Amino acid sequence: MLVLTRKIGESIKINEDVKITVIDVKGKNIRLGIEAPRETKIYREEVFLRIKEENQTAATSHQFDPSKVSQLMKDKIKK
């Protein structure tokens, strides 16, 4: 892990297209500003871990059953 010290208004760069700036420091809280391309997904770690967990659960709990596809299509056509 790289550990850096930055003051309010100072930044770090990640590759050519991501910039993280220290906006404010109040006690133990730090506000960061992140500039990145729109296609770059940025999550707080706890949110990212929750998404990952839910994706893993969804992938393992629902097995694809080809025999149910035709019934699903028939049901959709009736509506």
Backbone as CSV, one residue per row, in Angstrom:
resi,resn,N_x,N_y,N_z,CA_x,CA_y,CA_z,C_x,C_y,C_z
1,MET,0.848,-1.179,0.000,0.000,0.000,0.000,0.892,1.241,0.000
2,LEU,0.575,2.152,-0.865,1.266,3.439,-0.900,0.550,4.380,0.058
3,VAL,1.277,4.998,0.963,0.700,5.933,1.923,1.237,7.326,1.612
4,LEU,0.318,8.272,1.414,0.699,9.642,1.072,0.105,10.617,2.082
5,THR,0.765,11.731,2.258,0.239,12.826,3.068,-0.104,13.967,2.124
6,ARG,-1.319,14.478,2.237,-1.770,15.582,1.401,-2.462,16.602,2.281
7,LYS,-2.404,17.850,1.878,-3.100,18.936,2.574,-4.342,19.309,1.771
8,ILE,-5.225,20.079,2.388,-6.420,20.544,1.688,-6.009,21.250,0.399
9,GLY,-6.657,20.866,-0.682,-6.363,21.448,-1.995,-5.321,20.668,-2.782
10,GLU,-4.591,19.784,-2.134,-3.589,18.978,-2.841,-4.238,17.718,-3.403
11,SER,-3.619,17.172,-4.447,-4.207,16.052,-5.180,-3.206,14.928,-5.378
12,ILE,-3.751,13.793,-5.801,-2.934,12.697,-6.320,-3.531,12.297,-7.663
13,LYS,-2.721,11.755,-8.531,-3.170,11.309,-9.852,-3.018,9.794,-9.929
14,ILE,-4.007,9.158,-10.544,-3.957,7.730,-10.829,-4.079,7.601,-12.340
15,ASN,-3.026,7.093,-12.942,-2.927,7.053,-14.403,-3.107,8.465,-14.951
16,GLU,-3.559,8.563,-16.183,-3.708,9.878,-16.815,-5.067,10.509,-16.558
17,ASP,-6.053,9.677,-16.127,-7.423,10.176,-16.153,-8.156,10.223,-14.810
18,VAL,-7.489,9.934,-13.703,-8.147,10.002,-12.399,-7.359,10.938,-11.488
19,LYS,-8.074,11.884,-10.890,-7.461,12.843,-9.974,-8.281,12.859,-8.684
20,ILE,-7.611,12.703,-7.544,-8.260,12.734,-6.236,-7.702,13.915,-5.466
21,THR,-8.601,14.795,-5.002,-8.212,16.015,-4.313,-8.795,16.025,-2.907
22,VAL,-7.977,16.435,-1.934,-8.464,16.603,-0.567,-9.242,17.907,-0.527
23,ILE,-10.537,17.818,-0.185,-11.412,18.978,-0.173,-11.481,19.600,1.217
24,ASP,-11.609,18.746,2.234,-11.782,19.251,3.591,-11.393,18.180,4.600
25,VAL,-10.945,18.615,5.769,-10.630,17.712,6.870,-11.297,18.267,8.120
26,LYS,-12.167,17.446,8.744,-12.827,17.833,9.991,-12.700,16.664,10.952
27,GLY,-11.852,16.809,11.959,-11.640,15.717,12.902,-11.114,14.486,12.190
28,LYS,-11.849,13.379,12.304,-11.444,12.134,11.649,-12.036,11.966,10.258
29,ASN,-12.800,12.946,9.804,-13.434,12.860,8.485,-12.659,13.655,7.454
30,ILE,-12.522,13.051,6.283,-11.830,13.688,5.161,-12.781,13.692,3.972
31,ARG,-12.966,14.837,3.339,-13.774,14.928,2.123,-12.832,14.909,0.938
32,LEU,-13.121,14.004,0.010,-12.312,13.863,-1.193,-13.145,14.202,-2.418
33,GLY,-12.517,14.838,-3.380,-13.139,15.059,-4.680,-12.452,14.148,-5.684
34,ILE,-13.228,13.477,-6.511,-12.663,12.536,-7.477,-13.086,12.952,-8.873
35,GLU,-12.106,13.191,-9.720,-12.352,13.494,-11.133,-11.923,12.280,-11.932
36,ALA,-12.882,11.715,-12.702,-12.592,10.530,-13.510,-13.559,10.499,-14.686
37,PRO,-13.228,9.759,-15.725,-14.149,9.636,-16.854,-15.483,9.048,-16.392
38,ARG,-16.556,9.414,-17.082,-17.899,8.934,-16.713,-17.978,7.412,-16.666
39,GLU,-17.244,6.742,-17.537,-17.325,5.280,-17.587,-16.585,4.596,-16.430
40,THR,-15.838,5.371,-15.651,-15.145,4.822,-14.492,-16.117,4.755,-13.321
41,LYS,-16.351,3.545,-12.828,-17.267,3.368,-11.708,-16.505,3.606,-10.409
42,ILE,-17.092,4.436,-9.554,-16.465,4.776,-8.281,-17.470,4.475,-7.175
43,TYR,-17.073,3.633,-6.234,-17.936,3.256,-5.118,-17.177,3.392,-3.815
44,ARG,-17.904,3.676,-2.727,-17.313,3.522,-1.405,-17.071,2.022,-1.234
45,GLU,-16.054,1.642,-0.503,-15.699,0.225,-0.395,-16.856,-0.625,0.125
46,GLU,-17.580,-0.145,1.144,-18.661,-0.956,1.704,-19.785,-1.179,0.695
47,VAL,-20.028,-0.213,-0.169,-21.035,-0.373,-1.216,-20.543,-1.361,-2.262
48,PHE,-19.283,-1.234,-2.666,-18.702,-2.140,-3.648,-18.758,-3.580,-3.163
49,LEU,-18.414,-3.814,-1.892,-18.430,-5.169,-1.345,-19.855,-5.728,-1.301
50,ARG,-20.826,-4.880,-1.009,-22.226,-5.322,-0.986,-22.692,-5.707,-2.391
51,ILE,-22.349,-4.903,-3.380,-22.708,-5.207,-4.770,-22.075,-6.526,-5.188
52,LYS,-20.812,-6.693,-4.875,-20.090,-7.917,-5.222,-20.754,-9.133,-4.568
53,GLU,-21.113,-9.010,-3.299,-21.763,-10.102,-2.569,-23.114,-10.448,-3.192
54,GLU,-23.899,-9.433,-3.521,-25.210,-9.675,-4.127,-25.083,-10.304,-5.504
55,ASN,-24.083,-9.889,-6.272,-23.855,-10.493,-7.588,-23.470,-11.961,-7.458
56,GLN,-22.611,-12.271,-6.475,-22.207,-13.664,-6.269,-23.396,-14.511,-5.831
57,THR,-24.234,-13.967,-4.961,-25.418,-14.686,-4.505,-26.371,-14.944,-5.664
58,ALA,-26.591,-13.934,-6.482,-27.493,-14.080,-7.629,-26.954,-15.098,-8.628
59,ALA,-25.657,-15.098,-8.823,-25.054,-16.014,-9.797,-25.120,-17.466,-9.335
60,THR,-25.067,-17.701,-8.050,-25.060,-19.081,-7.554,-26.449,-19.588,-7.178
61,SER,-27.390,-18.694,-6.915,-28.704,-19.149,-6.453,-29.682,-19.413,-7.584
62,HIS,-29.437,-18.889,-8.756,-30.366,-19.071,-9.873,-29.662,-19.815,-10.997
63,GLN,-30.041,-21.044,-11.160,-29.481,-21.841,-12.246,-30.386,-21.711,-13.470
64,PHE,-29.799,-21.603,-14.623,-30.562,-21.494,-15.860,-31.210,-22.837,-16.180
65,ASP,-32.523,-22.818,-16.405,-33.267,-24.022,-16.739,-33.939,-23.802,-18.090
66,PRO,-33.362,-24.370,-19.169,-33.905,-24.138,-20.518,-35.359,-24.570,-20.650
67,SER,-35.778,-25.562,-19.890,-37.159,-26.038,-20.001,-38.166,-24.995,-19.538
68,LYS,-37.744,-24.039,-18.728,-38.652,-23.010,-18.227,-38.791,-21.832,-19.185
69,VAL,-37.916,-21.737,-20.169,-37.948,-20.616,-21.108,-39.227,-20.636,-21.936
70,SER,-39.576,-21.788,-22.453,-40.781,-21.854,-23.295,-42.034,-21.499,-22.497
71,GLN,-42.127,-21.943,-21.248,-43.282,-21.602,-20.423,-43.315,-20.110,-20.129
72,LEU,-42.160,-19.520,-19.860,-42.073,-18.087,-19.608,-42.540,-17.309,-20.836
73,MET,-42.113,-17.723,-22.005,-42.521,-17.054,-23.252,-44.025,-17.178,-23.467
74,LYS,-44.595,-18.356,-23.209,-46.049,-18.550,-23.354,-46.806,-17.636,-22.407
75,ASP,-46.316,-17.516,-21.178,-46.947,-16.646,-20.187,-46.909,-15.183,-20.629
76,LYS,-45.782,-14.757,-21.198,-45.628,-13.364,-21.649,-46.568,-13.073,-22.829
77,ILE,-46.729,-14.053,-23.727,-47.576,-13.862,-24.903,-49.039,-13.739,-24.488
78,LYS,-49.448,-14.476,-23.475,-50.837,-14.432,-22.999,-51.191,-13.077,-22.416
79,LYS,-50.239,-12.361,-21.895,-50.502,-11.055,-21.254,-50.667,-10.010,-22.263
